[in-house]
Amino acid sequence: MARWMIWAGAVLLLSSGAVAQDVPVPRVAKKPFQVTSPNGPREDDYYWLRDDTRKNPEMLAYLAAENAYADAQLAKLKPLQATLYQETVAHIKQDDSSVPYLDNGYYYASRYETGADYPIFERRKGDKAAPAELLFDEPAMARGHSFFALSDWQVSPDNRLVAWAEDVIGRRQYVLKVKDLATGQVLTDTVSNVEPNLVWAADNRTILYIAKDPVTLRGYQVKAHVLGTPAASDRLLYEEKDDTFQMGIGRTTDDKFVCIAVESTVSDEERCAPVASPANFTVVAPRVREFRYSADHIGDHWIIRTNKDAKNYKLVTVADGALAQGIAAWRDLTPASDTVFIEGFKPFEGFVAIDQREGGNRMIRLLSDAGRSLPVKADEPAYRMALDVNEEPATPWVRYTYGSLVTPTTTYEVNARTGERRVLKVAPVPGYDPAKYVTERLWAPARDGTKIPVSVVYAKGVKRDGTAPLFQYAYGSYGNSTDPAVDAGRIGLLDRGVVYAIAHIRGGQEMGRGWYDDGHLLNKKNSFTDFIDVTRYLVAQKYASSDRVAAMGGSAGGLLMGGVANMAPGDYRVIIAQVPFVDVVTTMLDASIPLTTFEYDEWGNPAQKPYYDYMLSYSPYDNVTAKDYPALFVGTGLWDSQVQYYEPTKWVAKLRERKTDNNPLVFRVNMEAGHGGKSGRFERFRQNAEWQSFMLQQLGVAS
């Protein structure tokens, strides 16, 4: 629900026809406008580019001019784009399928057919070899739509119906639909403008969903829809009045309760009701600022992840009969730790699987009810483990995934009683040999002495002599950590001698909650300086040449790119900023914009002068000045609901007005998609090939 939500690079593949090279640099009118605030007005000559209807002819003409200019600037790179795309696709097993998982008597899996952009979802009753029953044929469902997303489908408890959320615009205003699985008939029941978050009640007729505010797009009401009744009569179960909170709904692991969870950056509150009668909800613990928790239920007790007396979180338990006694009845399952950060958990009968971080890596630990702890081992210096789909709590087998910048994602299951581990699937990467690459975990010193973890990968044979090109990525916001993984779209870059690095900067949670605290609100600039200091360290250690460095970030990571471009433009040859959040102050002053109100604890409320002044000091749009900038590739989507299109549009306009260099500035506007770019499995790689070819050209890498 924040600006870190999934994005794939909001860019557009070049048109097939030849494009003239003499298309002029786009120019846009300046129209005086004052942005008001409790701390005084600010001039914004490009504010007029905001059009919430997205119909202003003058604005659309400017976007069209930017796309035409991008076409002209990138035309000569089309052969390289095509090569990069074909190389990426060659590393993808096109007829791939997922590992089946068991849920309520059925094995569920998805599969792709060769050439298909979308998957087919199927299930098999009782046995993996049983005849397949079709759930969704996404290729057919997506036909005729320029954008298509199916999200959060849920099968009814009696296995007869499936409900899902569907978006055909890209603005994340989903429509709830229901289908009879026996006949394939789609029911007439529909509910518009909902979150992709659905739960069935036990009666197989009632669906709980989250309605969105039509203006801010904030999910704020939980409603119950009874099949066969009009959506207008749906019963309101809960409304969150505080617009700094967002919400989600779900069933507990044992399917006994439905819970409504509301959260802000620094506070949580959950209320649960029996799934048989989800009407009267009981609050697990009332919200208190700086108090966070999430609860799940198994057997006759609750397990709760909380930061109460534990900055890096701990697990506690409370019996059903003691829940009403409040937090005084909570009993510790794990101790508080300064070095181990508990990311999540999944309860099973007799034990709990813990998803945790230590030393910058994400790992799994199994804790039995008797107190026996079983950590799952890893053999690489930088890696990622994560709990996978585990829908059957009665099993001793825990499914998880493992991967690194060298090792393809591997699905395992481990036995909590014996420690036995078995491989279920290694993600196929055709034409890829892990032995050809090296991964390292480095620790770069920040200017304040903090050691920043850095995950690095490069091809064997790349000399560490200060001549290699570097591609550095980071995110660093919302406590969202960036974990290493093999990416089919990156292999071609590595094979061309590019060193790839993930800077695990402050603002994420790779090193625990304190890592996040040191990278948001009045500490946000640490994210920018950490990124710059990692670059300078890698150059000093001769991993890369100082004049061959590329940087990339998207969404809130695009804010990072904007900040870096203003603070250290000379350290980068090229910067790629996708759907960048660059107009921080103006956006955060406007409560009507999606996401604004429940992000005050991430960025600050600019109505308060200390936050206003601090945000203004780093906001990329507000700090564009007359100086040389690196080459820039900026992407956006016209229908983006997370970072509105006009933020990067205004930023580009001001950069064109003020920058003093002759380096190229390319602005690609996707006119048919939102925050995640155009939909489809292969479309992402077509989109990526455009900015990758631009980046390689700027780094002087031969095609």
N, C-alpha and C positions, 0 to 999 in steps of 0.2 A: 504493500500500500504506500510505499514511499518512492523517492526518486532513484532507488536502487533496483526497482523491479526490472524484470528481464528485458534486455534490449539486444538487438542483433546488428546494430549499425544502420541508422535511418538514412540510407543512401539509395540511389536509383541507378540501375544499369543503363549504360549509354544507349541511345537510339542506334538502330542499325545503319542508318544512312550516314554518308560523309558529312562532316561539319566544317564549316569554314573556320580558318584560324584567326581571322581578323574581327571577330565579334568583340565589340568594345567592352571595357570594364563597366559593369553595371553601376549606375548612379541613382541615388534616390533622394527625393526632396527632404529638406529639413523643415519641420513645422514646429514653431515654438509651443511648448507645453510645460506646465509646472506640475510635478508630482508633489502633492501635499502630504504632510505628516505632522505629528505632534512636535517634531523637532525642526520644523521649518520646511520650506519648499526646495525642490531641486529641478533644474532645467533638464528636459528630456526631449530633444528635437526629433527623436525617432519613435516616440510613444505612439504616434498615429498608426504605426504598422500593426498594432494590435487590433484585430477584428474578430470578435468572438463568434460572429456568424460565418466567418471565412468566405465572404462574398464580395468584399470591397474590390472593385476592379483595379484601382491603382495599386493596392497591395499585391493582388494576384499577378499583375503585370510585372511588378518588381521581382517576385519569386520566379516567374517565367524567365525573366532576363538573367537571373542568377543561374538557373538551370541551363540556359542556352550558352552562357559563358563557361560553365563547367564542362559542357559537351565539347566546346571548342578547345579548352585548355587540355582536356584529357584525351582528345581524339587520337593523338599519336601513340597513346598507351594502350589502345584497344587490343593489339596483338598480345601484349604482355598480360593484360587482364584475362584474355581468353586462355592463355597458357596457365596462369595461376588457378583459374577456375577448373580447368581440366585436370591439373595436378591434384587439386583438392578432391575432386569427385573420384579420381582414381584411388584415393585412400579411403573411400567409403564403401562398405559392403551394402549394395543397394537393396538387396532382398533380405535384409536383416530382420531379426525378431527379438523380442525381449524374453527374459527368463520368466516362465509362468509362476504365479503365486496363488496360494490357496486362500479363499475367503468364502465362508458360509457354504461350503460344499462344492464350490466351483473353482476351477483353475482359470485365471485371467492372464491374458497376454496381448501384446500388440505386434504387428508385423508390417513391414514395408514391401511393396512390390517394386520391381526394378523400374526406375524412372519416376516413381511416384513422389510427390512433394509431401503427401500426408499419409498417416498410418491407417491401418484397419485394426479395430479392436474386436477381440473374440473371447469366448469363454468355453470351457469344456466341463461337463458335469462329472464330478467324482474322480476323474482320471485324466492325466495329461494326454492320453491316447484316445479319449472319447471323441465323438464327432464334434466339430466346432460349431458354435452358435454365434451368429453375427450380432455384435453390439452396435458398432458404428463403422460405416464405410466412409471415412473422411474424404477420400478423393472425390466420391460422388457428391457428398454434402457441400464440398468447397467449389464445385463446378459452377461457373457463372459469377463467382465473387472475386473481386480483385484482392480482397482480404478475407481470411477465415480463421477463426480460433474456436476450438471446442475445449471447454475447461470444466474441471470438477464434476465429472459424471458420478452418479451414485445409484446403485441398484437397491431396490426396495427389499426389506427384510425377507419377504416371501419369494424373492428372486424373479418376480413376474414383470416388473416395470423398471425402467431406467430413466432417471431425470438428469438433465445436463444444462450447462450454461453455454451460450453461443454468442459470438460477436462477429459480425460481417462488415464492420466499419474500421475498427482499430482504436476506438476511443474507450474501450473497456466498459462500455455500457451494455452489459450482457442481457440476453433474453433467456428465461427459464423455459425449457420444453420437456415433454415427457413422452415416452414410447412404450408400447406393449411389446415385450420381447418375444412372445409367442407368435404374434401376427405381424410384427414389424410396423404396425400402424402408429403414427404419431398422433397423440391425443390433441384435442382442441385447446387444452389448457396451455396458456402462455402468460408469463409475467415479464414485463419489460423493465429495463434500467435497474438491474440487480448486480450484486457482486457474484463472482464465480465461486460460491461457497454455499453448498446445499446439504441438508440433513433430512432423512426420512424419520418420521415417528414410527412407533411400533405397529400402528394400525394399517400400514401400507397404503394409506389414502392421504396422509398429511405430509407436506413438505415444508420444512422451515428454511427460510432464505433471508438474505439481507438486502433491504431496499436502499437505493442510493438517493441522496439529495440531487435533484435535477440540475442544480446550478454548480455546487461545489464538487459533486460526484463522490462525496464522502458517504460511506456506508453508515447509516445511522439508525435504522429500524430493523428489528427482527420480526418477521411476519410468518404466519402459518397459512399455507394455501391448501385447501381441501379439493381434491380432484373432482371435477364436474361442477365447480362453483365459479362465479366470476371473480377475477383478480381484485376487483374493486371492493369485494366483501371480505378479503383476507383479514384475518384477525391479527391485531398488533399485540405481540408478546413483550416487546421491550423497545424502548427508544432511548438512545444515548443523547442527553441534552448538552453535554460538554463537548464542544466542537474541537477540542484539542485531543480527543480520543478517537481511535478507530476500533473496529470490531471484527470478530470472527466467530463461527459456530462450528461445533463438532461433537461427535460421540466419544465417550470414554473407551478405552481399550477393550473393556469387557462388555461394551454395548448396553450398559445399564442406565447411563445418564446421557442427556444432552446438555452441553455447556455453552454458554455465551461468554466469550472473553472480550473484554475491552482493554485497550492498552494505549498508553502514551509513551514517550521516550523514557519516562522515569517512574511510571506507575502502572499497575495492573489491577484488574478486578474481574473475578469470574463468578457466575451464578449458574447453578445446575439444577436440573429437574429430571425425574425419572422419564426414560424414553417412552414408557407406556402412557404417560400423561404429561407432556411437556407444556405445562401451563404455569404452575407456581414454582418459580425459581428461587433457590436458596443461595445466598452469597457465601462463597467459600471463605473469603476474608475481605473486609472493606478496603477500598483504595486509600492509600496514604502516599503522599509524595516521597519519592526515593525508595519506595517499597515495591518490589516486583516479585511476581510468582506465576507459575502455571501448574495446573493440577490435572491428574489422571487417576482413574479408579481401576482396581483389580481386586476381585474376591470381596473381602469385607473391609477394605481399607483404601485410603487415598495415599498417593505418592505425589509430592509437591516439590518442584524446583523453585528455590527462592534465594533472594539476596539478603534475607534477614540475618544480620550478624555475619554475613559472608559476602564480601564484595564480588568474589568470583563465583558466587552461587554454591549452594549445597542442596542435597536432597533430604527431605524430611518425610515422615509418615504420620498418619493420624487415622485411628479407627473410625468407622462409620458413626458409632455412638458418641464419639468425642468431638466430632467436627463442629458442633454448635458451641463448644467451649472456646473456640477461637484459637489464635496462634499459641496460646499457653499450653495447649494440648499437643502441639507438634513435637515430634521426637526425631532427632537427627539420624539419618542413614549414612551420610558421608560428612566428614569434617570440613570446616572452612579451610581454604588453602590460598596462599599467596602466589602459587606457581601453577596450579591446575584450575582451569576455567571450565565449568560444566556448561556445555552448549545445549544439551537436550538429553532425553531419556525415553525409554520404552519399557513399560512393565510387562513381565511374563509371570506365569504361575511358578513361584519359587525363587525368582531372581528378577533383577532389573538390569537392562542394558544401558550403559551410560556413554553418551557422546561427549567427549571432552577435548580440551586443548592444553598442550604443554610444550614449551620451547618453540612455539610458532607452528607446531603440527597438530592436526586433528586426528584423534585416535578413539578406540573403543575399549571400554572396560566392562566386565560382567561382574555384578555383585550379587551373591546369593543371599537369601533371607537369613542364613546362618552367619553371614559376615565374611564369607570367602570371596576374595577379589581375584579376578582373572583378567590381566591385561592382554590385549591382542597385539602381537609383535609385528614390527616392520623392519625392513633391512636397508632402507634408503634414508639419506639425510633430510630430504624434504619430500613430504607426501601428504596424502589426505585419505582418511577413512571416514565413512559416514554410514549410519544406520540406513538400511534399505527398507523395502516394503515388508512389514511383519504384521500380518493381520490375524494370526492364530496364536493367542497367548498361552495355549496349553502345550506347545512344543518346546523342547530344550534347544532347538536349533535357531540361531539368530542370524539373519541375513544382513550382510553389509557390503559396501563397496570399498575398493582400494585403488589408488592411482597416484601417479606422480607426473612430472614433466617428461619422463622417459617411459614409464610403464603405463600401457593402456588401462582404462578402467576395468577392473576385474571384480566380478560378483562372487563373494564367498558366503558360506555359512559355517558357523562355528558352534560346537556343542558346549553349552554352558556347564554341563556336568563333567565331561571328559576332556574338554579342550581340543577334541578332534576338529580339524578344519578341512573343508573340501571346496574345490573350485566349481562353481556353477557355470560361469561363462567368462571368457576374456573377450572384451569388446574387439571385434575384428577390425584391423587397420591394414587393408591390403597394400603390399609394397612397402611396408614400414618395418624396419629392423631396429629394435631398441638398442642393440649393441653398438650402433653407429653414433650414439649420442651420450653426452655426459650431463648429469645434473649435480648442482652444488647448492648448499645452503651457506650463504655469507652473512656477515653481521657488519653493516655499514655504520660508522659513527656519525650521528647527527651533530649539529653545531652546539647543542646543549649537553653533549656527552652520551645521550641515549643510543643504544645499539639497535639498529633497525634490521630485522630479518629480511633477507633477499633470497628468493628462489631463482636460480639461473639454470639455463639449459643451452647447449650449443653442440654442434657436430664435432666429433672427434677429428682432429687435424686442424681445427681453427686455432691459429697461433695467438697466444696471449702476449702480443707485442705492441699493443696500442694502435693497431690499424683496422680492427674489425668494426663493422657497423653494429649498433646496438638498438634494440627495440624494447623500450621500457614501458610497463603497464602498471597502473594502480587504480584503486577506487577510494578507499579511506573515508567512508562516511557511514552513519547509521549503525556502527558496530558491525557492519557487514564485512566479513573476512573474505579474502581472495585466496582460494586454495589451488595448488598446482594440478594440472591435468594435461594429458596429451590432446592436442587439437589438430584434426586433419588439415585445417586451414593454415596451420603454422609450420607444417613440415617442409613445405616448399621454401619458406623463408630460412629455416635452419640449414637446408641443403645448399642455399646460396651463401652461406657463411655468416648469416645474421645471428648475433647473440641475443637471446630473449631473456628478459628479467622481469619478475614480479616484485615490486617494492611493497612490502607489507607495512605500510605507513600507519602512523597513529590516526585514529578515527575509525579503524576496524577493531576487531577484538582478537586478533591472532595471539596477542600476548596477555589477554585477560581484559576485564572490565576497565581497569585503569588505562589501558591502551586506548580505549574509546574515549574515556573522560579527558584524556590529554589531547584529543583531536577533534573536539566539537565545542560549540558555544564560544566562549572567550579564549579558547585554545586552538581554534580552527586553523590558524596559520601554521601550526606545527605540521599539519598534513602537507602543506605546500613546501615548507622548508625541508621536511624529511625526504620528499621526492627528489628535490634538487640535490640534497646531500648524498643520496644514493647514487644519483647520476655522477656526481663528482668523484665519489669513491670508486665506482666501476671504471671510470676513465683513469683515475690515478693508479689503480691496480692493473691497468693495461688490458682490461677486458674489451675496451673499445677505444676508438679514436674520438677525440674531443669534437671534431667537426663532422661526425657521422652518427649522431644520436637522434633517434626518433622517440617521441612520447605519445602515449595514447590513454584516453579515459573517456567514459561515457556517462551521461546523466549527471549524478553528483560527482562522478569522476571527470565529467566535462567541466564542472566548476574548478576542479583541481587543475585541469589543463589551462583554463583561462587564467587562473592565479599564477601558474608557473610561467605562462607566456608573458605576463606583466612583470613578474619578479626577476626572472632569469632568462630572458629571450636568447641571450648569446650562448646558452648551454645546449641549445637544441637546433638541429638543422630543420626538423619538421615536426609538427604537432598535429595529431588527429583528435578532434573533439567531436564526439557523437552525441546528439541530443543534449547539448550541454546546458546545465543550470547556471547561467552566467549573469542574470539580472537579479541578484539576490535581494537587495533592499526593496526595490519596487514590488517584486513578487510577494515578499513576506509582509508588505504593508497592505496587501489586498486579500481580505478574508474570503472573497468570492472565488478565488482561483483554487482549483483542486489541489489538495495536499497542504495548503498554507497553514491552517489553524493548528493541525496536530503536529506541526514541525517546529513550533516555537522552542521546544526544548532541544531541538537539534541545532538550529542556527541562532536562536534568540528572537525575541519580539522587538522589532525595530521601533515600536511605539515607545520603548524605554530607551533613553538616550545612551547609556553605556553600550547596549547592544547595537543600536543604530550606528554609533560612531565606529564601533569595531567592524561591523559588517560592511560599512561603507569603505573602510580602509582596505578591504580585500576584494570586494565585489568586482569581478572581471570587467563588466560593462562600464562601471563607474570609474575604472582606473586605466582605461585605454588612453594612452598619451602619444604625443608625436615622437616616435622613436622607431628603430628597426625591430621588426618581429620576424620570427622564423617563418618558413613556408607553413601554410595552414590548410588543413582539410576539415571542413565543418559540415556536419550532417544534421538534418532535422526531419520531422514528419508533420505534415499540415494538421493531422488529427490527433497529435500527441496530447494526452490528458495529464501526463506526469510532468513534463517540461514543455510548456506551451511553445508553439512554433516561433512566436514573436520574440522570445528571448534570444536565441541564436541569430535570428534575422536582424534584430537591432544591433547586436554585437558585431556582426559582419559589416553592417552599414557604417558603424562608427570606426571600425578598423580600416575600412576602405577610405574613409575621410581623413584619418589621422596618421596612419603608419607611413614611415618615411623610406621604407625599403622597396626593392623591386621583386621581392620574393612572391611566388604565386599564392593567392588566396582563393581556394575553391569552396563554393557553398552548394551542397547538393540537397535539394528539397524533395522529399518523397511526398507527392501530392495525394497519395491514396492509402496512407498508413499512419500509424501513431508511434508510440514510444519504442516499440520493438521492431520497427521497420516492416517491410512487406512480409507476409506470412509464407510458409512453405519451407520444406527441408532444404532444398537446394538454393532457394532464393537468397538465403543468408550468405551463402558462399559467393554467389554472383555479386551481391552488394559489397562484400568484403574485398573481392578482387579489385574493385575500383580504387578504394583507398590504399590497398596494399601496393598496387602498381605505382600510384603516386608517391607513396613512401619510399619504395625501392629506387625510383628515379631520383628523388632528392638525396638519398643516401649514396648514390653513385654505384648501385649494385647492378651488375650486368644482367640482362634478361635471361 
